[in-house]
Amino acid sequence: MSWFVNLYRSTIGKKIIMAVTGLIGIGFVLVHMLGNLQVFIGQDKFDAYAAMLHGPLAEVVWGLRIVLIVAVVLHVLMAWQLTQRARAARPVDYRMREPQVSTWASRTMRWGGVLLLVFIVFHILHFTVGVIDPAHAFHETDALGRHDIYGDVVASFRIWWVSAFYIVAMIFLGLHLFHGAWSSLRTLGVAHPSAHPLKRRISAAIAIIVWLGFTLVPLGVIAGIVH
Ligand code: HEM
């Protein structure tokens, strides 16, 4: 156990925890995105999918929720601790701070990450708990008496500021994943420096797929394709 405590205390250990928990998050968003795209099949399919998650698969979902909550808490905690360490190592900022090789994605990791955290809290209160219910549709049921999550999604994204908030948050999610996926592979030693960084292209592909897959839902509602 002491090896784990030593690893946890070291800077590289914290980076490894960030990388592993980040990859768990990427796995979740890919599965969640595929689930969401069923909204294009129609109300029956989407409500049935949600009912399955809350019914027969409820225990599996709870197991995954616990893994995800632990991963998010550790990810945020490590980000906080690594930021504090970086600040302690260089209390006075660089006098010249013209970006040289950094990308916009890498420079927005910290406050972009905070914005994503705000989004996730809002999002769970919106579609899972229903405390935030801008469309007054959370408690509706469909023709089969199931929770009409499809109707809630459609009614919510018809409200311009809800769609705008989700669309902007998805841009930050894409940027976070672009840099995060790549740097986690670097931390774990999977991606070695090379003149043809394949891993960079894989990260870009993951970021674009996730960004587009999520963004298509509010865009589909705005365009009237999902109604
Ligand atoms: C347009 C984008 C999105 C849509 C339409 C969407 C839709 C939904 C819906 C309908 C639910 C409730 C499912 C149910 O209870 O039956 C949900 C839950 C959830 N979503 Fe999303 N989602 C989106 C983006 C995201 C993103 C980007 C993340 C994470 C970064 C995320 C994380 C979650 C989490 C953690 C839950 C709670 C799962 C649970 O414990 O039940 N969602 N989402």
py3Dmol code that shows the C-alpha trace and the ligand (Angstrom):
import py3Dmol

protein = """\
ATOM      1  CA  MET A   1       0.000   0.000   0.000  1.00  0.00           C
ATOM      2  CA  SER A   2       2.924   2.333   0.743  1.00  0.00           C
ATOM      3  CA  TRP A   3       3.915   2.262  -2.943  1.00  0.00           C
ATOM      4  CA  PHE A   4       0.498   3.731  -3.720  1.00  0.00           C
ATOM      5  CA  VAL A   5       0.879   6.471  -1.091  1.00  0.00           C
ATOM      6  CA  ASN A   6       4.335   7.305  -2.524  1.00  0.00           C
ATOM      7  CA  LEU A   7       2.920   7.371  -6.044  1.00  0.00           C
ATOM      8  CA  TYR A   8      -0.013   9.553  -4.941  1.00  0.00           C
ATOM      9  CA  ARG A   9       2.369  12.034  -3.299  1.00  0.00           C
ATOM     10  CA  SER A  10       4.664  12.305  -6.329  1.00  0.00           C
ATOM     11  CA  THR A  11       3.993  14.705  -9.197  1.00  0.00           C
ATOM     12  CA  ILE A  12       4.179  11.922 -11.794  1.00  0.00           C
ATOM     13  CA  GLY A  13       1.778   9.816  -9.689  1.00  0.00           C
ATOM     14  CA  LYS A  14      -0.749  12.670  -9.693  1.00  0.00           C
ATOM     15  CA  LYS A  15      -0.341  12.984 -13.466  1.00  0.00           C
ATOM     16  CA  ILE A  16      -0.919   9.240 -13.891  1.00  0.00           C
ATOM     17  CA  ILE A  17      -4.103   9.489 -11.790  1.00  0.00           C
ATOM     18  CA  MET A  18      -5.210  12.441 -13.963  1.00  0.00           C
ATOM     19  CA  ALA A  19      -4.502  10.449 -17.132  1.00  0.00           C
ATOM     20  CA  VAL A  20      -6.306   7.274 -16.026  1.00  0.00           C
ATOM     21  CA  THR A  21      -9.362   9.117 -14.655  1.00  0.00           C
ATOM     22  CA  GLY A  22      -9.429  11.245 -17.829  1.00  0.00           C
ATOM     23  CA  LEU A  23      -9.483   8.115 -20.002  1.00  0.00           C
ATOM     24  CA  ILE A  24     -12.381   6.751 -17.895  1.00  0.00           C
ATOM     25  CA  GLY A  25     -14.197  10.046 -18.620  1.00  0.00           C
ATOM     26  CA  ILE A  26     -13.523   9.701 -22.358  1.00  0.00           C
ATOM     27  CA  GLY A  27     -14.950   6.165 -22.300  1.00  0.00           C
ATOM     28  CA  PHE A  28     -18.088   7.470 -20.597  1.00  0.00           C
ATOM     29  CA  VAL A  29     -18.644  10.390 -22.990  1.00  0.00           C
ATOM     30  CA  LEU A  30     -18.269   8.114 -26.044  1.00  0.00           C
ATOM     31  CA  VAL A  31     -20.898   5.673 -24.721  1.00  0.00           C
ATOM     32  CA  HIS A  32     -23.201   8.518 -23.582  1.00  0.00           C
ATOM     33  CA  MET A  33     -22.881  10.235 -26.970  1.00  0.00           C
ATOM     34  CA  LEU A  34     -23.862   7.035 -28.825  1.00  0.00           C
ATOM     35  CA  GLY A  35     -26.834   6.608 -26.468  1.00  0.00           C
ATOM     36  CA  ASN A  36     -27.950  10.199 -27.089  1.00  0.00           C
ATOM     37  CA  LEU A  37     -27.865   9.813 -30.869  1.00  0.00           C
ATOM     38  CA  GLN A  38     -30.828   7.431 -30.540  1.00  0.00           C
ATOM     39  CA  VAL A  39     -32.897  10.592 -30.195  1.00  0.00           C
ATOM     40  CA  PHE A  40     -32.784  10.685 -34.027  1.00  0.00           C
ATOM     41  CA  ILE A  41     -34.571   7.308 -34.165  1.00  0.00           C
ATOM     42  CA  GLY A  42     -37.550   8.718 -32.294  1.00  0.00           C
ATOM     43  CA  GLN A  43     -39.424   9.075 -29.028  1.00  0.00           C
ATOM     44  CA  ASP A  44     -40.230   5.392 -28.529  1.00  0.00           C
ATOM     45  CA  LYS A  45     -36.620   4.239 -28.903  1.00  0.00           C
ATOM     46  CA  PHE A  46     -35.197   7.049 -26.742  1.00  0.00           C
ATOM     47  CA  ASP A  47     -37.706   6.685 -23.889  1.00  0.00           C
ATOM     48  CA  ALA A  48     -37.265   2.890 -23.986  1.00  0.00           C
ATOM     49  CA  TYR A  49     -33.483   3.330 -23.733  1.00  0.00           C
ATOM     50  CA  ALA A  50     -33.846   5.619 -20.686  1.00  0.00           C
ATOM     51  CA  ALA A  51     -36.365   3.214 -19.109  1.00  0.00           C
ATOM     52  CA  MET A  52     -33.896   0.349 -19.575  1.00  0.00           C
ATOM     53  CA  LEU A  53     -31.134   2.335 -17.832  1.00  0.00           C
ATOM     54  CA  HIS A  54     -33.421   3.039 -14.883  1.00  0.00           C
ATOM     55  CA  GLY A  55     -35.041  -0.438 -14.859  1.00  0.00           C
ATOM     56  CA  PRO A  56     -33.222  -3.689 -15.745  1.00  0.00           C
ATOM     57  CA  LEU A  57     -29.798  -2.035 -15.905  1.00  0.00           C
ATOM     58  CA  ALA A  58     -30.204   0.112 -12.772  1.00  0.00           C
ATOM     59  CA  GLU A  59     -27.625  -1.840 -10.741  1.00  0.00           C
ATOM     60  CA  VAL A  60     -25.016  -1.703 -13.517  1.00  0.00           C
ATOM     61  CA  VAL A  61     -25.719   2.019 -13.921  1.00  0.00           C
ATOM     62  CA  TRP A  62     -25.182   2.561 -10.179  1.00  0.00           C
ATOM     63  CA  GLY A  63     -21.854   0.715 -10.338  1.00  0.00           C
ATOM     64  CA  LEU A  64     -20.743   2.896 -13.256  1.00  0.00           C
ATOM     65  CA  ARG A  65     -21.975   6.039 -11.491  1.00  0.00           C
ATOM     66  CA  ILE A  66     -19.741   5.256  -8.486  1.00  0.00           C
ATOM     67  CA  VAL A  67     -16.694   4.670 -10.741  1.00  0.00           C
ATOM     68  CA  LEU A  68     -17.452   7.909 -12.573  1.00  0.00           C
ATOM     69  CA  ILE A  69     -17.953   9.995  -9.425  1.00  0.00           C
ATOM     70  CA  VAL A  70     -14.646   8.722  -7.939  1.00  0.00           C
ATOM     71  CA  ALA A  71     -12.904   9.414 -11.283  1.00  0.00           C
ATOM     72  CA  VAL A  72     -14.264  12.975 -11.545  1.00  0.00           C
ATOM     73  CA  VAL A  73     -13.403  13.798  -7.899  1.00  0.00           C
ATOM     74  CA  LEU A  74      -9.837  12.458  -8.304  1.00  0.00           C
ATOM     75  CA  HIS A  75      -9.416  14.225 -11.679  1.00  0.00           C
ATOM     76  CA  VAL A  76     -10.442  17.607 -10.241  1.00  0.00           C
ATOM     77  CA  LEU A  77      -8.428  17.080  -7.035  1.00  0.00           C
ATOM     78  CA  MET A  78      -5.261  16.183  -8.972  1.00  0.00           C
ATOM     79  CA  ALA A  79      -5.756  19.184 -11.297  1.00  0.00           C
ATOM     80  CA  TRP A  80      -6.033  21.435  -8.255  1.00  0.00           C
ATOM     81  CA  GLN A  81      -2.974  19.949  -6.509  1.00  0.00           C
ATOM     82  CA  LEU A  82      -0.817  20.011  -9.664  1.00  0.00           C
ATOM     83  CA  THR A  83      -1.778  23.656 -10.250  1.00  0.00           C
ATOM     84  CA  GLN A  84      -0.774  24.521  -6.668  1.00  0.00           C
ATOM     85  CA  ARG A  85       2.571  22.723  -7.155  1.00  0.00           C
ATOM     86  CA  ALA A  86       3.237  24.525 -10.437  1.00  0.00           C
ATOM     87  CA  ARG A  87       2.464  27.884  -8.778  1.00  0.00           C
ATOM     88  CA  ALA A  88       4.713  27.094  -5.794  1.00  0.00           C
ATOM     89  CA  ALA A  89       7.539  26.174  -8.173  1.00  0.00           C
ATOM     90  CA  ARG A  90       7.188  29.506 -10.009  1.00  0.00           C
ATOM     91  CA  PRO A  91       5.551  32.096  -7.732  1.00  0.00           C
ATOM     92  CA  VAL A  92       6.465  34.932 -10.124  1.00  0.00           C
ATOM     93  CA  ASP A  93       4.965  34.527 -13.600  1.00  0.00           C
ATOM     94  CA  TYR A  94       7.117  34.706 -16.750  1.00  0.00           C
ATOM     95  CA  ARG A  95       7.697  38.292 -17.855  1.00  0.00           C
ATOM     96  CA  MET A  96       7.358  37.312 -21.516  1.00  0.00           C
ATOM     97  CA  ARG A  97       4.434  35.031 -22.102  1.00  0.00           C
ATOM     98  CA  GLU A  98       4.038  34.816 -25.854  1.00  0.00           C
ATOM     99  CA  PRO A  99       2.789  31.255 -26.579  1.00  0.00           C
ATOM    100  CA  GLN A 100       5.453  29.329 -28.498  1.00  0.00           C
ATOM    101  CA  VAL A 101       4.311  25.776 -29.105  1.00  0.00           C
ATOM    102  CA  SER A 102       1.206  25.609 -26.912  1.00  0.00           C
ATOM    103  CA  THR A 103      -2.241  25.344 -28.501  1.00  0.00           C
ATOM    104  CA  TRP A 104      -5.433  27.125 -27.498  1.00  0.00           C
ATOM    105  CA  ALA A 105      -6.686  23.733 -26.279  1.00  0.00           C
ATOM    106  CA  SER A 106      -3.727  23.304 -23.919  1.00  0.00           C
ATOM    107  CA  ARG A 107      -4.000  26.866 -22.593  1.00  0.00           C
ATOM    108  CA  THR A 108      -7.709  26.471 -21.746  1.00  0.00           C
ATOM    109  CA  MET A 109      -7.316  23.202 -19.790  1.00  0.00           C
ATOM    110  CA  ARG A 110      -7.729  24.786 -16.346  1.00  0.00           C
ATOM    111  CA  TRP A 111     -10.567  27.267 -16.745  1.00  0.00           C
ATOM    112  CA  GLY A 112     -12.124  25.202 -19.539  1.00  0.00           C
ATOM    113  CA  GLY A 113     -12.132  22.296 -17.084  1.00  0.00           C
ATOM    114  CA  VAL A 114     -13.877  24.466 -14.464  1.00  0.00           C
ATOM    115  CA  LEU A 115     -16.496  25.427 -17.057  1.00  0.00           C
ATOM    116  CA  LEU A 116     -17.079  21.739 -17.852  1.00  0.00           C
ATOM    117  CA  LEU A 117     -17.570  21.040 -14.157  1.00  0.00           C
ATOM    118  CA  VAL A 118     -20.219  23.784 -14.012  1.00  0.00           C
ATOM    119  CA  PHE A 119     -21.818  22.266 -17.129  1.00  0.00           C
ATOM    120  CA  ILE A 120     -21.912  18.737 -15.630  1.00  0.00           C
ATOM    121  CA  VAL A 121     -23.575  19.982 -12.397  1.00  0.00           C
ATOM    122  CA  PHE A 122     -26.126  21.996 -14.424  1.00  0.00           C
ATOM    123  CA  HIS A 123     -26.701  19.050 -16.772  1.00  0.00           C
ATOM    124  CA  ILE A 124     -27.375  16.500 -14.000  1.00  0.00           C
ATOM    125  CA  LEU A 125     -29.751  18.922 -12.238  1.00  0.00           C
ATOM    126  CA  HIS A 126     -31.445  19.451 -15.637  1.00  0.00           C
ATOM    127  CA  PHE A 127     -31.985  15.988 -17.183  1.00  0.00           C
ATOM    128  CA  THR A 128     -31.336  13.541 -14.310  1.00  0.00           C
ATOM    129  CA  VAL A 129     -32.709  15.248 -11.176  1.00  0.00           C
ATOM    130  CA  GLY A 130     -35.062  17.772 -12.813  1.00  0.00           C
ATOM    131  CA  VAL A 131     -34.404  20.528 -10.256  1.00  0.00           C
ATOM    132  CA  ILE A 132     -33.525  22.807 -13.181  1.00  0.00           C
ATOM    133  CA  ASP A 133     -36.496  22.410 -15.533  1.00  0.00           C
ATOM    134  CA  PRO A 134     -36.498  25.315 -18.008  1.00  0.00           C
ATOM    135  CA  ALA A 135     -39.058  23.657 -20.304  1.00  0.00           C
ATOM    136  CA  HIS A 136     -41.353  22.484 -17.440  1.00  0.00           C
ATOM    137  CA  ALA A 137     -41.225  19.041 -19.062  1.00  0.00           C
ATOM    138  CA  PHE A 138     -39.288  16.856 -16.596  1.00  0.00           C
ATOM    139  CA  HIS A 139     -42.355  15.231 -15.037  1.00  0.00           C
ATOM    140  CA  GLU A 140     -44.146  14.452 -18.313  1.00  0.00           C
ATOM    141  CA  THR A 141     -44.833  10.841 -19.322  1.00  0.00           C
ATOM    142  CA  ASP A 142     -45.242   9.360 -22.819  1.00  0.00           C
ATOM    143  CA  ALA A 143     -48.163   7.316 -24.228  1.00  0.00           C
ATOM    144  CA  LEU A 144     -46.792   4.184 -22.485  1.00  0.00           C
ATOM    145  CA  GLY A 145     -46.536   5.944 -19.122  1.00  0.00           C
ATOM    146  CA  ARG A 146     -42.714   6.073 -19.199  1.00  0.00           C
ATOM    147  CA  HIS A 147     -40.647   9.106 -18.188  1.00  0.00           C
ATOM    148  CA  ASP A 148     -40.711  11.171 -21.416  1.00  0.00           C
ATOM    149  CA  ILE A 149     -37.055  12.150 -21.522  1.00  0.00           C
ATOM    150  CA  TYR A 150     -37.349  12.560 -25.316  1.00  0.00           C
ATOM    151  CA  GLY A 151     -40.017  15.238 -24.868  1.00  0.00           C
ATOM    152  CA  ASP A 152     -37.869  16.944 -22.227  1.00  0.00           C
ATOM    153  CA  VAL A 153     -34.814  17.003 -24.541  1.00  0.00           C
ATOM    154  CA  VAL A 154     -36.871  18.445 -27.426  1.00  0.00           C
ATOM    155  CA  ALA A 155     -38.675  21.042 -25.286  1.00  0.00           C
ATOM    156  CA  SER A 156     -35.419  22.067 -23.566  1.00  0.00           C
ATOM    157  CA  PHE A 157     -33.409  22.583 -26.765  1.00  0.00           C
ATOM    158  CA  ARG A 158     -36.219  24.664 -28.237  1.00  0.00           C
ATOM    159  CA  ILE A 159     -35.246  27.265 -25.625  1.00  0.00           C
ATOM    160  CA  TRP A 160     -32.470  29.305 -27.235  1.00  0.00           C
ATOM    161  CA  TRP A 161     -30.297  29.832 -24.154  1.00  0.00           C
ATOM    162  CA  VAL A 162     -30.394  26.140 -23.199  1.00  0.00           C
ATOM    163  CA  SER A 163     -29.203  25.149 -26.691  1.00  0.00           C
ATOM    164  CA  ALA A 164     -26.602  27.945 -26.688  1.00  0.00           C
ATOM    165  CA  PHE A 165     -25.241  26.815 -23.305  1.00  0.00           C
ATOM    166  CA  TYR A 166     -24.953  23.188 -24.428  1.00  0.00           C
ATOM    167  CA  ILE A 167     -23.416  24.088 -27.803  1.00  0.00           C
ATOM    168  CA  VAL A 168     -20.767  26.332 -26.185  1.00  0.00           C
ATOM    169  CA  ALA A 169     -20.017  23.734 -23.482  1.00  0.00           C
ATOM    170  CA  MET A 170     -19.491  21.091 -26.193  1.00  0.00           C
ATOM    171  CA  ILE A 171     -16.852  23.306 -27.860  1.00  0.00           C
ATOM    172  CA  PHE A 172     -14.965  23.382 -24.543  1.00  0.00           C
ATOM    173  CA  LEU A 173     -15.454  19.629 -24.146  1.00  0.00           C
ATOM    174  CA  GLY A 174     -13.909  19.084 -27.608  1.00  0.00           C
ATOM    175  CA  LEU A 175     -10.933  21.318 -26.774  1.00  0.00           C
ATOM    176  CA  HIS A 176     -10.456  19.640 -23.384  1.00  0.00           C
ATOM    177  CA  LEU A 177     -10.511  16.187 -24.981  1.00  0.00           C
ATOM    178  CA  PHE A 178      -8.164  17.177 -27.797  1.00  0.00           C
ATOM    179  CA  HIS A 179      -5.414  18.171 -25.401  1.00  0.00           C
ATOM    180  CA  GLY A 180      -6.424  15.779 -22.594  1.00  0.00           C
ATOM    181  CA  ALA A 181      -6.514  12.586 -24.696  1.00  0.00           C
ATOM    182  CA  TRP A 182      -3.127  13.366 -26.172  1.00  0.00           C
ATOM    183  CA  SER A 183      -1.429  14.376 -22.924  1.00  0.00           C
ATOM    184  CA  SER A 184      -2.832  11.367 -21.030  1.00  0.00           C
ATOM    185  CA  LEU A 185      -1.244   9.060 -23.621  1.00  0.00           C
ATOM    186  CA  ARG A 186       2.023  10.979 -23.227  1.00  0.00           C
ATOM    187  CA  THR A 187       1.876  10.674 -19.428  1.00  0.00           C
ATOM    188  CA  LEU A 188       1.228   6.935 -19.636  1.00  0.00           C
ATOM    189  CA  GLY A 189       4.093   6.526 -22.094  1.00  0.00           C
ATOM    190  CA  VAL A 190       1.912   5.260 -24.939  1.00  0.00           C
ATOM    191  CA  ALA A 191       2.728   8.193 -27.235  1.00  0.00           C
ATOM    192  CA  HIS A 192       6.410   8.782 -27.825  1.00  0.00           C
ATOM    193  CA  PRO A 193       7.674  12.014 -29.365  1.00  0.00           C
ATOM    194  CA  SER A 194       7.792  11.612 -33.136  1.00  0.00           C
ATOM    195  CA  ALA A 195       7.838  13.640 -36.337  1.00  0.00           C
ATOM    196  CA  HIS A 196       4.447  12.138 -37.280  1.00  0.00           C
ATOM    197  CA  PRO A 197       2.386  12.280 -34.127  1.00  0.00           C
ATOM    198  CA  LEU A 198      -0.296   9.667 -34.866  1.00  0.00           C
ATOM    199  CA  LYS A 199      -1.618   9.966 -31.303  1.00  0.00           C
ATOM    200  CA  ARG A 200      -2.239  13.643 -31.930  1.00  0.00           C
ATOM    201  CA  ARG A 201      -4.457  12.724 -34.880  1.00  0.00           C
ATOM    202  CA  ILE A 202      -6.260  10.082 -32.797  1.00  0.00           C
ATOM    203  CA  SER A 203      -6.901  12.725 -30.100  1.00  0.00           C
ATOM    204  CA  ALA A 204      -8.201  15.153 -32.737  1.00  0.00           C
ATOM    205  CA  ALA A 205     -10.515  12.435 -34.121  1.00  0.00           C
ATOM    206  CA  ILE A 206     -11.878  11.631 -30.613  1.00  0.00           C
ATOM    207  CA  ALA A 207     -12.423  15.348 -29.909  1.00  0.00           C
ATOM    208  CA  ILE A 208     -14.229  15.974 -33.210  1.00  0.00           C
ATOM    209  CA  ILE A 209     -16.413  12.836 -32.940  1.00  0.00           C
ATOM    210  CA  VAL A 210     -17.473  13.671 -29.354  1.00  0.00           C
ATOM    211  CA  TRP A 211     -18.049  17.368 -30.095  1.00  0.00           C
ATOM    212  CA  LEU A 212     -20.083  16.640 -33.230  1.00  0.00           C
ATOM    213  CA  GLY A 213     -22.010  13.694 -31.763  1.00  0.00           C
ATOM    214  CA  PHE A 214     -23.250  15.740 -28.784  1.00  0.00           C
ATOM    215  CA  THR A 215     -23.790  18.978 -30.727  1.00  0.00           C
ATOM    216  CA  LEU A 216     -25.985  17.218 -33.317  1.00  0.00           C
ATOM    217  CA  VAL A 217     -28.718  16.768 -30.670  1.00  0.00           C
ATOM    218  CA  PRO A 218     -29.487  20.461 -29.979  1.00  0.00           C
ATOM    219  CA  LEU A 219     -28.840  21.248 -33.678  1.00  0.00           C
ATOM    220  CA  GLY A 220     -31.314  18.488 -34.675  1.00  0.00           C
ATOM    221  CA  VAL A 221     -33.979  20.049 -32.431  1.00  0.00           C
ATOM    222  CA  ILE A 222     -33.279  23.592 -33.684  1.00  0.00           C
ATOM    223  CA  ALA A 223     -33.465  22.369 -37.306  1.00  0.00           C
ATOM    224  CA  GLY A 224     -36.785  20.615 -36.581  1.00  0.00           C
ATOM    225  CA  ILE A 225     -35.376  17.169 -37.481  1.00  0.00           C
ATOM    226  CA  VAL A 226     -35.970  16.006 -33.894  1.00  0.00           C
ATOM    227  CA  HIS A 227     -39.477  17.109 -32.924  1.00  0.00           C
TER     228      HIS A 227
END
"""
ligand_1 = """\
43
HEM
C -26.099 17.604 -26.108
C -25.430 16.971 -25.193
C -26.058 16.055 -24.180
C -27.325 15.550 -24.079
C -28.522 15.766 -25.016
C -27.371 14.722 -22.895
C -28.497 14.049 -22.453
C -28.607 13.437 -21.228
C -29.820 12.888 -20.691
C -31.167 12.888 -21.401
C -29.541 12.390 -19.464
C -30.515 11.716 -18.483
C -30.620 10.257 -18.769
C -31.679 9.637 -17.886
O -31.663 9.867 -16.676
O -32.507 8.911 -18.414
C -28.130 12.618 -19.202
C -27.444 12.245 -18.052
C -26.116 12.495 -17.829
N -25.226 13.106 -18.676
Fe -25.667 13.876 -20.489
N -26.130 14.725 -22.307
C -25.299 15.538 -23.036
C -23.974 15.805 -22.794
C -23.262 15.328 -21.703
C -21.851 15.547 -21.485
C -20.943 16.301 -22.417
C -21.528 14.939 -20.310
C -20.205 14.839 -19.583
C -19.135 15.552 -19.861
C -22.733 14.345 -19.789
C -22.828 13.676 -18.599
C -23.984 13.139 -18.077
C -24.063 12.508 -16.772
C -22.912 12.319 -15.786
C -25.393 12.103 -16.614
C -26.005 11.410 -15.408
C -25.997 9.932 -15.628
C -26.676 9.256 -14.462
O -26.019 9.101 -13.439
O -27.855 8.912 -14.582
N -23.766 14.588 -20.664
N -27.588 13.241 -20.296
"""
view = py3Dmol.view(width=600, height=400)
view.addModel(protein, "pdb")
view.setStyle({"model": 0}, {"cartoon": {"style": "trace"}})
view.addModel(ligand_1, "xyz")
view.setStyle({"model": 1}, {"stick": {}})
view.zoomTo()
view.show()
